[in-house]
Amino acid sequence: MEFDRFTGKTLDEALAAACNAKNAAVEELTYTVVEEKSGFLGLGRTVTIEAWAPSDILVFLHDYIQTYFDNAEMEGTVEVKLDDDDFYRIQVDTNCNAVLIGRQGRTLQDFNRLVRAAASAVFKKHIRLMIDINGYKEERYEKVTRMAIRIARDVRRTKVDAVLDPMPADERKAVHNALSTMDGISTKSEGEGLGRRLHILYTPEKTAQ
């Protein structure tokens, strides 16, 4: 992917041109100076930069996923939104949800990793994102949190800790959040990669704030 280039007599002028074109504040830009010309006797000096803004990531994510659907001859529409915490949420509407989600959501997890790796490589920074297919993720969060709450109540009653099956980071976070307000219960994650598990711990001294 080629980034847009902007030229000015000074770096500030080049940045101003980029901000104007991308409707972004200078603090939102990531840029690289690609060329500086000093001119003759200081006259005709120019600075050229390559720059991108969050709006470019939005476009990249949309086009990357839409191209995937087009190449696979699948029907699907893509909507990408940026949260205030620099997190990209991608909603996909498709009639091929079973194929894209896979058993226990594993195909969707792989698709998330693929898109995240592609975006991070292009923009040379870690891009945080989550792809949801036809609302599957929201339904999944509700399911795992209900299960975790039920298990946490058993832990509190029996005073015996429990370990959940491995789950992706976003689902572990949903469980962490759901159990954070329970008296006598705390959580921690252990393990590496796909084998990372959530532990539900009996913690009698804990009182929810």
N, CA and C of each residue as an Amber inpcrd file, in Angstrom:
protein
   627
   0.8410000  -1.1910000   0.0000000   0.0000000   0.0000000   0.0000000
   0.8740000   1.2390000   0.0000000   0.5680000   2.1830000  -0.8750000
   1.3040000   3.4380000  -0.9340000   0.5590000   4.5080000  -0.1500000
   1.2860000   5.2170000   0.7100000   0.6770000   6.2810000   1.4830000
   0.6880000   7.5780000   0.6860000  -0.2690000   8.4540000   0.9920000
  -0.3630000   9.7440000   0.3210000   0.8650000  10.5940000   0.6540000
   1.2950000  11.3900000  -0.3260000   2.4400000  12.2820000  -0.1330000
   1.9860000  13.7360000  -0.1550000   2.6510000  14.5280000   0.6740000
   2.3210000  15.9530000   0.7760000   3.6170000  16.7480000   0.8090000
   3.6100000  17.8710000   0.1130000   4.8210000  18.6870000  -0.0160000
   4.5400000  20.1190000   0.4280000   5.5040000  20.7070000   1.1120000
   5.4210000  22.1050000   1.5200000   6.8040000  22.7150000   1.5900000
   6.8500000  24.0050000   1.7890000   8.1480000  24.6780000   1.9130000
   8.8420000  24.2780000   3.2100000   8.0340000  23.9110000   4.1990000
   8.5580000  23.4400000   5.4790000   7.7890000  22.1890000   5.8840000
   8.3060000  21.5330000   6.9250000   7.6090000  20.3540000   7.4420000
   6.2210000  20.7410000   7.9380000   6.1220000  21.8920000   8.5960000
   4.8150000  22.3310000   9.1040000   3.8150000  22.5250000   7.9680000
   4.2660000  23.0580000   6.8430000   3.3650000  23.2480000   5.7000000
   2.9170000  21.9060000   5.1340000   3.8520000  20.9650000   5.0510000
   3.4990000  19.6310000   4.5450000   2.5000000  18.9520000   5.4760000
   2.7070000  19.0900000   6.7810000   1.7820000  18.5060000   7.7450000
   0.4200000  19.1740000   7.6750000   0.4160000  20.4870000   7.4820000
  -0.8590000  21.2020000   7.3670000  -1.6370000  20.7170000   6.1490000
  -0.9340000  20.4680000   5.0630000  -1.5930000  19.9600000   3.8580000
  -2.1810000  18.5730000   4.1060000  -1.4390000  17.7310000   4.8410000
  -1.9280000  16.3880000   5.1550000  -3.1560000  16.4560000   6.0580000
  -3.1040000  17.3350000   7.0640000  -4.2460000  17.4830000   7.9760000
  -5.4850000  17.9460000   7.2230000  -5.3060000  18.8670000   6.3090000
  -6.4290000  19.3880000   5.5380000  -7.0280000  18.3070000   4.6470000
  -6.1610000  17.5280000   4.0100000  -6.6370000  16.4910000   3.0930000
  -7.3530000  15.3660000   3.8290000  -6.8730000  15.0570000   5.0310000
  -7.4090000  13.9050000   5.7630000  -8.3840000  14.3190000   6.8610000
  -8.6200000  15.6200000   6.9630000  -9.5440000  16.1300000   7.9820000
  -9.1710000  15.5870000   9.3560000  -7.8980000  15.7150000   9.7020000
  -7.3770000  15.1700000  10.9570000  -6.4740000  16.1990000  11.6260000
  -6.3570000  16.0940000  12.9420000  -5.4100000  16.9350000  13.6780000
  -4.0070000  16.3900000  13.4790000  -3.0250000  17.2590000  13.6280000
  -1.6490000  16.8300000  13.3870000  -1.2560000  15.7100000  14.3490000
  -1.8520000  15.7140000  15.5640000  -1.5320000  14.6650000  16.5430000
  -2.0210000  13.2890000  16.0890000  -2.9770000  13.2500000  15.1760000
  -3.5100000  11.9790000  14.6940000  -2.6940000  11.3940000  13.5510000
  -1.8170000  12.1920000  12.9710000  -1.0450000  11.7520000  11.8120000
   0.1590000  10.9090000  12.2150000   0.4840000   9.9570000  11.3830000
   1.7770000   9.2720000  11.4300000   2.4490000   9.5670000  10.0980000
   3.6750000  10.0760000  10.1460000   4.2970000  10.5290000   8.9010000
   5.7840000  10.1920000   8.8660000   6.3160000  10.1830000   7.6550000
   7.7420000   9.9800000   7.4150000   8.2030000  10.9960000   6.3830000
   9.3030000  11.6660000   6.6540000   9.8850000  12.5790000   5.6790000
  10.5940000  11.7460000   4.6220000  10.1580000  11.8470000   3.3770000
  10.7310000  11.0230000   2.3130000  11.6730000  11.8080000   1.4070000
  11.5710000  13.1360000   1.4380000  12.4500000  13.9200000   0.5680000
  12.5530000  15.3570000   1.0870000  13.7610000  15.8830000   1.0560000
  13.9970000  17.2830000   1.3840000  14.8730000  17.8890000   0.2970000
  14.4190000  18.9860000  -0.2520000  15.1990000  19.7050000  -1.2610000
  15.5340000  21.0860000  -0.7190000  16.8220000  21.4000000  -0.7700000
  17.2610000  22.6800000  -0.1980000  17.1020000  23.8360000  -1.1680000
  17.0500000  23.5550000  -2.4680000  16.9360000  24.6300000  -3.4500000
  18.2590000  25.3650000  -3.6320000  18.2460000  26.4200000  -4.4360000
  19.4570000  27.2060000  -4.7270000  19.4760000  28.4340000  -3.8220000
  20.5400000  28.5190000  -3.0250000  20.6840000  29.6160000  -2.0660000
  19.4870000  29.6890000  -1.1090000  18.9580000  28.5230000  -0.8110000
  17.8450000  28.4700000   0.1320000  16.4900000  28.7110000  -0.4920000
  16.4790000  29.0600000  -1.7860000  15.2100000  29.3280000  -2.4600000
  14.6600000  28.0290000  -3.0580000  13.3610000  27.8720000  -3.0220000
  12.7360000  26.6690000  -3.5870000  12.8530000  25.4500000  -2.7040000
  13.1430000  25.6630000  -1.4240000  13.2410000  24.5300000  -0.4920000
  11.8810000  23.8650000  -0.3270000  11.8640000  22.5300000  -0.3410000
  10.6220000  21.7820000  -0.1420000  10.8600000  20.5770000   0.7550000
   9.8040000  20.1690000   1.4320000   9.8180000  18.9690000   2.2680000
   8.6320000  18.1110000   1.8410000   8.8870000  16.8450000   1.5590000
   7.8230000  15.9160000   1.1650000   7.7090000  14.8160000   2.2140000
   6.4790000  14.5520000   2.6140000   6.2300000  13.5130000   3.6140000
   5.2290000  12.4930000   3.0790000   5.2970000  11.2910000   3.6260000
   4.2260000  10.3090000   3.4950000   3.4690000  10.3070000   4.8100000
   2.1500000  10.3540000   4.7510000   1.3650000  10.4530000   5.9840000
   0.0870000   9.6450000   5.8880000  -0.3280000   9.1420000   7.0530000
  -1.6220000   8.4850000   7.1290000  -2.2850000   8.8270000   8.4580000
  -3.6010000   8.6610000   8.4950000  -4.4140000   8.9660000   9.6670000
  -5.3340000   7.7790000   9.9450000  -6.0240000   7.7760000  11.0870000
  -6.9570000   6.6730000  11.3710000  -7.9730000   6.4270000  10.2580000
  -8.3450000   7.4580000   9.5440000  -9.3010000   7.2740000   8.4460000
  -8.7480000   6.3440000   7.3730000  -7.4160000   6.3490000   7.1980000
  -6.8010000   5.4470000   6.2230000  -6.9000000   3.9910000   6.6810000
  -6.7970000   3.7710000   8.0020000  -6.9390000   2.4140000   8.5260000
  -8.3680000   1.9300000   8.3340000  -9.3340000   2.8230000   8.5530000
 -10.7370000   2.4710000   8.3280000 -10.9520000   1.9980000   6.8940000
 -10.4040000   2.7500000   5.9510000 -10.5590000   2.4030000   4.5380000
  -9.8570000   1.0850000   4.2290000  -8.6400000   0.9170000   4.7560000
  -7.8850000  -0.3110000   4.4990000  -8.6460000  -1.5340000   5.0080000
  -9.1360000  -1.4730000   6.2530000  -9.8370000  -2.6150000   6.8360000
 -11.0840000  -2.9570000   6.0350000 -11.8450000  -1.9250000   5.6740000
 -13.0520000  -2.1690000   4.8790000 -12.7100000  -2.8300000   3.5510000
 -11.7530000  -2.2530000   2.8270000 -11.4210000  -2.7600000   1.4990000
 -10.7860000  -4.1490000   1.5600000  -9.9560000  -4.3940000   2.5770000
  -9.2890000  -5.6900000   2.7070000 -10.3230000  -6.8050000   2.8880000
 -11.2790000  -6.5820000   3.7870000 -12.2750000  -7.6130000   4.0600000
 -13.2580000  -7.7390000   2.8950000 -13.6470000  -6.5980000   2.3150000
 -14.5680000  -6.6580000   1.1860000 -13.9260000  -7.3800000   0.0000000
 -12.6440000  -7.1640000  -0.2160000 -11.9220000  -7.8580000  -1.2880000
 -11.8940000  -9.3630000  -1.0330000 -11.7390000  -9.7370000   0.2430000
 -11.7710000 -11.1610000   0.6020000 -13.0970000 -11.7890000   0.1740000
 -14.1920000 -11.0950000   0.4870000 -15.5050000 -11.6130000   0.1040000
 -15.6410000 -11.6940000  -1.4120000 -15.2070000 -10.6600000  -2.0940000
 -15.3350000 -10.6330000  -3.5500000 -14.5280000 -11.7590000  -4.1930000
 -13.2920000 -11.9630000  -3.7140000 -12.4430000 -13.0120000  -4.2830000
 -12.9930000 -14.4070000  -3.9900000 -13.6290000 -14.5540000  -2.8300000
 -14.2040000 -15.8530000  -2.4640000 -15.6040000 -16.0340000  -3.0300000
 -16.0780000 -15.0270000  -3.7630000 -17.4190000 -15.0370000  -4.3370000
 -18.4810000 -15.2750000  -3.2690000 -18.3000000 -14.5870000  -2.1470000
 -19.2750000 -14.6220000  -1.0610000 -19.9870000 -13.2710000  -0.9880000
 -21.2470000 -13.3090000  -0.5960000 -21.9660000 -12.0710000  -0.3630000
 -21.6480000 -11.5660000   1.0350000 -21.3900000 -10.2760000   1.1450000
 -21.1010000  -9.7220000   2.4660000 -20.9070000  -8.2220000   2.4040000
 -21.3530000  -7.5380000   3.4440000 -21.1250000  -6.1040000   3.5620000
 -20.3360000  -5.8520000   4.8370000 -19.5220000  -4.8030000   4.8090000
 -18.5860000  -4.5260000   5.8950000 -18.7870000  -3.1120000   6.4090000
 -18.8170000  -2.9730000   7.7250000 -18.8810000  -1.6510000   8.3550000
 -17.7980000  -1.5820000   9.4250000 -16.9770000  -0.5340000   9.3680000
 -15.8660000  -0.3790000  10.3060000 -16.0470000   0.9100000  11.0930000
 -15.9170000   0.8170000  12.4150000 -16.0100000   1.9890000  13.2810000
 -14.7970000   2.0370000  14.1990000 -14.3910000   3.2590000  14.5560000
 -13.2560000   3.4640000  15.4570000 -13.7650000   3.9630000  16.8000000
 -13.4440000   3.2150000  17.8650000 -13.8210000   3.6340000  19.2120000
 -12.8830000   4.7320000  19.7040000 -13.2790000   5.3540000  20.8080000
 -12.4510000   6.4080000  21.3940000 -11.1190000   5.8840000  21.9070000
 -11.0480000   4.5890000  22.2290000  -9.8050000   4.0060000  22.7550000
  -8.9410000   3.4030000  21.6500000  -9.0820000   3.9060000  20.4240000
  -8.2500000   3.4820000  19.2910000  -8.4320000   1.9920000  18.9880000
  -9.6790000   1.5280000  19.0590000 -10.0240000   0.1390000  18.7920000
 -11.0060000   0.1050000  17.6290000 -10.6960000  -0.7180000  16.6240000
 -11.5200000  -0.7780000  15.4220000 -12.5100000  -1.9440000  15.5350000
 -13.7890000  -1.6210000  15.4520000 -14.8380000  -2.6320000  15.5150000
 -15.4350000  -2.8230000  14.1160000 -15.4170000  -4.0710000  13.6610000
 -15.8210000  -4.3880000  12.2960000 -17.0390000  -5.3040000  12.3420000
 -18.1170000  -4.8420000  11.7610000 -19.3400000  -5.6270000  11.6870000
 -19.5060000  -6.1440000  10.2570000 -19.6670000  -7.4490000  10.1270000
 -19.8360000  -8.0800000   8.8200000 -21.2200000  -8.7160000   8.7430000
 -21.9420000  -8.3850000   7.7030000 -23.2610000  -8.9700000   7.4660000
 -23.1490000  -9.8900000   6.2600000 -23.3680000 -11.1830000   6.4710000
 -23.1870000 -12.1480000   5.3920000 -24.1120000 -13.3390000   5.5840000
 -24.4190000 -14.0160000   4.4810000 -25.1930000 -15.2530000   4.5750000
 -24.2850000 -16.4750000   4.6630000 -22.9770000 -16.2460000   4.8110000
 -21.9990000 -17.3410000   4.9160000 -21.4090000 -17.3870000   6.3230000
 -22.2190000 -17.0440000   7.3220000 -21.6810000 -16.9340000   8.6680000
 -21.1440000 -18.2540000   9.2110000 -21.7720000 -19.3840000   8.8650000
 -21.2950000 -20.6710000   9.3730000 -19.8770000 -20.9650000   8.8880000
 -19.5990000 -20.6340000   7.6410000 -18.2690000 -20.8660000   7.0690000
 -17.2360000 -19.9630000   7.7340000 -17.5810000 -18.7050000   7.9700000
 -16.6250000 -17.7330000   8.4920000 -16.4330000 -17.8440000  10.0000000
 -17.4400000 -18.3280000  10.7020000 -17.3170000 -18.4430000  12.1590000
 -16.6100000 -19.7450000  12.5320000 -17.0180000 -20.8440000  11.9220000
 -16.3740000 -22.1220000  12.1930000 -16.7640000 -22.7090000  13.5360000
 -16.2120000 -23.8680000  13.8260000 -16.5150000 -24.5710000  15.0780000
 -15.9960000 -23.7720000  16.2600000 -16.8860000 -23.4620000  17.1930000
 -16.5720000 -22.7000000  18.4040000 -15.8730000 -21.3710000  18.0800000
 -16.1690000 -20.8490000  16.8960000 -15.6340000 -19.5360000  16.5340000
 -14.1780000 -19.5220000  16.1330000 -13.5850000 -20.6950000  15.8950000
 -12.1420000 -20.7380000  15.6270000 -11.7830000 -20.1120000  14.2820000
 -12.6230000 -20.3220000  13.2630000 -12.3370000 -19.7090000  11.9610000
 -12.3950000 -18.1920000  12.0670000 -13.3460000 -17.6790000  12.8280000
 -13.4440000 -16.2390000  13.0360000 -12.2270000 -15.7160000  13.7870000
 -11.7300000 -16.4610000  14.7740000 -10.5070000 -16.0700000  15.4800000
  -9.3330000 -15.9750000  14.5120000  -9.2170000 -16.9800000  13.6320000
  -8.1320000 -16.9720000  12.6470000  -8.2700000 -15.7870000  11.6900000
  -9.5080000 -15.4870000  11.2970000  -9.7520000 -14.3640000  10.3980000
  -9.3790000 -13.0490000  11.0780000  -9.7100000 -12.9270000  12.3660000
  -9.2960000 -11.7470000  13.1300000  -7.7860000 -11.5890000  13.1250000
  -7.0760000 -12.6880000  13.3820000  -5.6120000 -12.6190000  13.4210000
  -5.0390000 -12.2500000  12.0560000  -5.6170000 -12.8000000  10.9810000
  -5.1500000 -12.5050000   9.6300000  -5.2920000 -11.0210000   9.3190000
  -6.4840000 -10.4600000   9.5680000  -6.7290000  -9.0490000   9.2500000
  -5.8730000  -8.1500000  10.1360000  -5.7620000  -8.4880000  11.4180000
  -4.9500000  -7.6810000  12.3310000  -3.4850000  -7.6840000  11.9040000
  -2.9750000  -8.8530000  11.5110000  -1.5800000  -8.9390000  11.0760000
  -1.3540000  -8.1380000   9.7980000  -2.3040000  -8.2010000   8.8590000
  -2.1680000  -7.4630000   7.6040000  -2.1640000  -5.9690000   7.8560000
  -3.0900000  -5.4780000   8.6690000  -3.1650000  -4.0440000   8.9560000
  -1.9350000  -3.5770000   9.7250000  -1.4970000  -4.3680000  10.6990000
  -0.3290000  -3.9880000  11.4970000   0.9280000  -3.9300000  10.6410000
   1.0410000  -4.8340000   9.6700000   2.2060000  -4.8330000   8.7850000
   2.2090000  -3.6140000   7.8680000   1.0510000  -3.2630000   7.3460000
   0.9680000  -2.1210000   6.4300000   1.2530000  -0.8130000   7.1500000
   0.6640000  -0.6330000   8.3220000   0.7770000   0.6530000   9.0210000
   1.8990000   0.6680000  10.0560000   2.6150000  -0.4680000  10.1710000
   3.8040000  -0.5530000  11.0210000   3.5130000  -0.1520000  12.4670000
   2.3730000  -0.6010000  12.9690000   2.0050000  -0.4360000  14.3670000
   0.9770000  -1.5020000  14.7070000   0.8160000  -1.7740000  15.9890000
  -0.1580000  -2.7860000  16.3990000  -1.5610000  -2.2110000  16.2600000
  -2.3610000  -2.8260000  15.4050000  -3.7300000  -2.3890000  15.1760000
  -4.6590000  -3.2740000  16.0070000  -5.4190000  -2.6590000  16.8870000
  -6.3610000  -3.3880000  17.7290000  -7.7260000  -3.3980000  17.0360000
  -8.2680000  -4.5980000  16.8320000  -9.5450000  -4.7020000  16.1190000
 -10.2950000  -5.9470000  16.5340000 -11.5830000  -5.9400000  16.2270000
 -12.4160000  -7.1180000  16.4490000 -13.4480000  -7.1970000  15.3320000
 -13.5230000  -8.3700000  14.6970000 -14.4990000  -8.6210000  13.6380000
 -15.6430000  -9.4440000  14.2220000 -16.8580000  -8.9980000  13.9890000
 -18.0350000  -9.7430000  14.4270000 -18.8590000 -10.1050000  13.1950000
 -19.3000000 -11.3480000  13.1370000 -20.0930000 -11.8500000  12.0110000
 -21.5460000 -11.9910000  12.4550000 -22.4160000 -11.1610000  11.8880000
 -23.8570000 -11.2520000  12.1590000 -24.1810000 -11.2970000  13.6520000
 -23.4340000 -10.5210000  14.4530000 -23.7130000 -10.4530000  15.8840000
 -23.2760000 -11.6620000  16.6830000 -22.4720000 -12.5530000  16.0830000
 -22.0470000 -13.7750000  16.7810000 -21.3060000 -13.4620000  18.0740000
 -20.4020000 -12.4810000  18.0280000 -19.5660000 -12.1940000  19.1880000
 -20.3890000 -11.7350000  20.3810000 -21.3630000 -10.8620000  20.1520000
 -22.1870000 -10.3940000  21.2600000 -22.9380000 -11.5530000  21.8990000
 -23.4690000 -12.4520000  21.0750000 -24.1590000 -13.6330000  21.6100000
 -23.1810000 -14.5330000  22.3720000 -21.9690000 -14.6370000  21.8630000
 -20.9510000 -15.4550000  22.5150000 -20.5730000 -14.8640000  23.8730000
 -20.4160000 -13.5370000  23.9450000 -20.0960000 -12.9000000  25.2180000
 -21.1670000 -13.2010000  26.2600000 -22.4320000 -13.1080000  25.8520000
 -23.5190000 -13.3840000  26.7830000 -23.4570000 -14.8280000  27.2690000
 -23.1500000 -15.7440000  26.3550000 -23.1080000 -17.1650000  26.7110000
 -21.9790000 -17.4580000  27.6910000 -20.7630000 -16.9770000  27.3990000
 -19.6200000 -17.3020000  28.2680000 -19.7280000 -16.5910000  29.6150000
 -20.2990000 -15.3970000  29.6460000 -20.4320000 -14.7090000  30.9320000
 -21.4860000 -15.3840000  31.8100000 -22.5830000 -15.8560000  31.2000000
 -23.5750000 -16.5950000  31.9850000 -22.9540000 -17.8520000  32.5850000
 -22.1690000 -18.5670000  31.7590000 -21.5000000 -19.7680000  32.2350000
 -20.5350000 -19.4340000  33.3660000 -19.7490000 -18.3660000  33.1870000
 -18.7540000 -18.0020000  34.1830000 -19.3940000 -17.5750000  35.5010000
 -20.4880000 -16.8620000  35.4240000 -21.1930000 -16.4470000  36.6400000
 -21.7090000 -17.6680000  37.3940000 -22.2530000 -18.6320000  36.6700000
 -22.7360000 -19.8630000  37.2990000 -21.5900000 -20.6040000  37.9860000
 -20.4390000 -20.6970000  37.3040000 -19.2860000 -21.3910000  37.8830000
 -18.7440000 -20.6080000  39.0740000 -18.7220000 -19.2860000  38.9690000
 -18.2190000 -18.4570000  40.0660000 -19.0660000 -18.6320000  41.3240000
 -20.3710000 -18.7710000  41.1620000 -21.2370000 -19.0080000  42.3190000
 -20.9120000 -20.3460000  42.9730000 -20.6130000 -21.3660000  42.1280000
 -20.2110000 -22.6700000  42.6740000 -18.8820000 -22.5510000  43.4240000
 -17.9500000 -21.7690000  42.8620000 -16.6530000 -21.5630000  43.5130000
 -16.8510000 -20.9130000  44.8750000 -17.7000000 -19.9250000  44.9200000
 -17.9350000 -19.2250000  46.1890000 -18.6160000 -20.1460000  47.2100000
 -19.4990000 -21.0170000  46.7130000 -20.2110000 -21.9330000  47.6240000
 -19.2990000 -23.0390000  48.1290000 -18.4740000 -23.6040000  47.2110000
 -17.6350000 -24.7480000  47.5770000 -16.2540000 -24.3500000  48.0750000
 -15.8740000 -23.0760000  47.8160000 -14.5400000 -22.5710000  48.1720000
 -13.4380000 -23.3120000  47.4080000 -13.7740000 -23.8340000  46.2250000
 -12.8130000 -24.5440000  45.3720000 -12.6690000 -23.7650000  44.0590000
 -11.4280000 -23.4000000  43.7140000 -11.1840000 -22.6320000  42.4860000
 -11.5410000 -23.4500000  41.2510000 -11.7740000 -22.7510000  40.1420000
 -12.1290000 -23.4110000  38.8830000 -11.2830000 -22.8410000  37.7500000
 -11.0870000 -23.6720000  36.7360000 -10.3390000 -23.2580000  35.5440000
 -11.2320000 -23.4690000  34.3220000 -11.3970000 -22.4160000  33.5240000
 -12.2320000 -22.5120000  32.3300000 -11.4310000 -23.0420000  31.1480000
 -12.1240000 -23.5160000  30.1320000 -11.4640000 -23.9400000  28.9020000
 -10.8040000 -22.7310000  28.2460000  -9.7740000 -22.9610000  27.4110000
  -9.1330000 -21.8340000  26.7180000 -10.1420000 -21.0320000  25.9080000
  -9.9560000 -19.7310000  25.8730000 -10.8230000 -18.8560000  25.0940000
 -10.0120000 -17.6500000  24.6460000 -10.4410000 -16.9880000  23.5710000
  -9.6900000 -15.8340000  23.0670000  -9.7200000 -14.6670000  24.0500000
  -8.8230000 -13.7090000  23.8240000  -8.6320000 -12.6100000  24.7630000
  -9.8980000 -11.7930000  24.9740000 -10.6730000 -11.5570000  23.9130000
 -11.8650000 -10.7250000  24.0680000 -12.9140000 -11.4030000  24.9360000
 -13.0110000 -12.7340000  24.8600000 -13.9700000 -13.4510000  25.6900000
 -13.4860000 -13.4990000  27.1360000 -12.1730000 -13.6590000  27.3450000
 -11.6360000 -13.6130000  28.7110000 -11.9050000 -12.2500000  29.3320000
 -11.7500000 -11.2030000  28.5330000 -12.0090000  -9.8610000  29.0420000
 -13.4710000  -9.7040000  29.4430000 -14.3880000 -10.2420000  28.6360000
 -15.8110000 -10.1700000  28.9580000 -16.0990000 -10.8640000  30.2780000
 -15.4570000 -12.0100000  30.5130000 -15.6540000 -12.7320000  31.7690000
 -15.0410000 -11.9690000  32.9320000 -13.8190000 -11.4620000  32.7470000
 -13.1810000 -10.6360000  33.7850000 -14.1290000  -9.5240000  34.2210000
 -14.6840000  -8.8190000  33.2450000 -15.5630000  -7.6890000  33.5480000
 -16.8210000  -8.1480000  34.2760000 -17.3880000  -9.2760000  33.8290000
 -18.6310000  -9.7540000  34.4280000 -18.4410000 -10.1770000  35.8780000
 -17.2680000 -10.7320000  36.2030000 -17.0260000 -11.2340000  37.5570000
 -16.3730000 -10.2030000  38.4740000 -15.9880000  -9.0640000  37.9240000
 -15.2700000  -8.0630000  38.7230000 -16.1270000  -7.4900000  39.8490000
 -17.4530000  -7.5930000  39.7210000 -18.3420000  -7.0240000  40.7300000
 -18.8650000  -8.0680000  41.7150000 -18.3510000  -9.2970000  41.6330000
 -18.8130000 -10.3530000  42.5390000 -17.9590000 -10.3880000  43.8020000
 -18.6180000 -10.3260000  44.9590000 -17.9070000 -10.4840000  46.2230000
 -17.3170000 -11.8850000  46.3170000 -16.1060000 -11.9630000  46.8540000
 -15.4900000 -13.2560000  47.1180000 -14.9330000 -13.9700000  45.9090000
 -14.8940000 -13.2850000  44.7590000 -14.4210000 -13.9100000  43.5200000
 -13.4100000 -12.9890000  42.8310000 -12.2980000 -13.5670000  42.3880000
 -11.3470000 -12.8410000  41.5460000 -10.9660000 -13.7330000  40.3740000
 -10.3580000 -13.1550000  39.3610000  -9.9860000 -13.9140000  38.1660000
  -8.5560000 -13.6010000  37.7660000  -7.9360000 -14.5460000  37.1030000
  -6.6210000 -14.3200000  36.5120000  -6.4630000 -15.2300000  35.3130000
  -5.6440000 -14.8070000  34.3580000  -5.3760000 -15.6110000  33.1630000
  -3.9800000 -16.1950000  33.2560000  -3.8490000 -17.4490000  32.8380000
  -2.5580000 -18.1220000  32.8050000  -2.4340000 -18.9280000  31.5250000
  -1.1880000 -19.0940000  31.0750000  -0.9450000 -19.8610000  29.8590000
  -0.4920000 -18.9690000  28.7270000  -0.1890000 -19.5830000  27.6090000
   0.3230000 -18.8660000  26.4570000  -0.5340000 -19.1220000  25.2280000
  -0.6590000 -18.1140000  24.3880000  -1.2990000 -18.2550000  23.0900000
  -2.6990000 -18.8220000  23.1720000  -2.9600000 -19.8080000  22.3040000
  -4.2940000 -20.3890000  22.2160000  -4.6570000 -21.2220000  23.4440000
  -3.6630000 -21.5410000  24.2820000  -3.9260000 -22.3320000  25.4750000
  -4.1490000 -21.5050000  26.7240000  -4.2490000 -20.1960000  26.5850000
  -4.4210000 -19.3300000  27.7520000  -5.8050000 -19.5450000  28.3620000
  -5.8360000 -19.7590000  29.6900000  -7.0770000 -20.0880000  30.3830000
  -7.3730000 -19.0740000  31.4850000  -8.6390000 -18.9570000  31.7850000
  -9.0840000 -18.0680000  32.8480000  -9.3400000 -18.8840000  34.1130000
  -8.7710000 -18.4260000  35.2400000  -8.9760000 -19.0630000  36.5310000
  -9.9670000 -18.2260000  37.3360000 -10.9440000 -18.8940000  37.9150000
 -11.8980000 -18.2370000  38.8060000 -11.5270000 -18.6490000  40.2240000
 -11.1510000 -17.6820000  41.0400000 -10.5510000 -17.9530000  42.3380000
 -11.4700000 -17.5290000  43.4810000 -11.5480000 -18.4010000  44.4810000
 -12.2740000 -18.0340000  45.6960000 -11.4180000 -17.0550000  46.4840000
 -11.9470000 -15.8610000  46.7030000 -11.2040000 -14.7920000  47.3550000
 -12.1080000 -14.1480000  48.4120000 -12.1930000 -14.7700000  49.5900000
 -13.1820000 -14.3220000  50.5740000 -12.9980000 -12.8850000  51.0440000
 -11.7580000 -12.4000000  50.9770000 -11.5120000 -11.0320000  51.4520000
 -11.9140000  -9.9710000  50.4470000 -12.2580000 -10.3800000  49.2190000
 -12.5980000  -9.3960000  48.1940000 -14.0450000  -8.9410000  48.3270000
 -14.2060000  -7.6380000  48.3460000 -15.5290000  -7.0420000  48.3320000
 -15.6250000  -6.1260000  47.1280000 -16.6230000  -6.3180000  46.2770000
 -16.7650000  -5.5050000  45.0670000 -16.9190000  -4.0380000  45.4420000
 -16.2450000  -3.1960000  44.6690000 -16.3210000  -1.7490000  44.9160000
 -17.6010000  -1.1650000  44.3540000
